[in-house]
Amino acid sequence: MRLQFFGFFGFVFLIVQYVQLVRGESALVAAQMVSPLALVTMPAARAAAPVPPSGSGQGPWWSADFS
């Protein structure tokens, strides 16, 4: 969970830097451009957390014990 948190905010930080430095927008405009991403992604992530994995209840295929 912490990795997702830092990954998301690192991504938002880089997108804001791109909008300011490459596209030449102000900080306020950059924040307005990124705000829909945060407003949609964060509630969706909280809603998706309690969804159980589908299938036999073992989790994703990469977590299976193949030995």
C-alpha positions, 0 to 999 in steps of 0.5 A: 500500500505504501508503494502505491501511495508513493508511486502515485504522488511521485507520478503526480509530482512528475506530471506537474513538473512536466506541465510547468517546465515543458508546457510553460504553464503556471503552478496554478494551471498545472495543479488544475490540470492534475486535480481530475487525476487525483479526484478520480484515482484516489476514491477509486483505489479506496473502493477497489481495495475490499474487492476479493480476488476472483477464482478459487480464492487463492489470489492472482496467478503469480502468487500461486505455489507451483512447487 
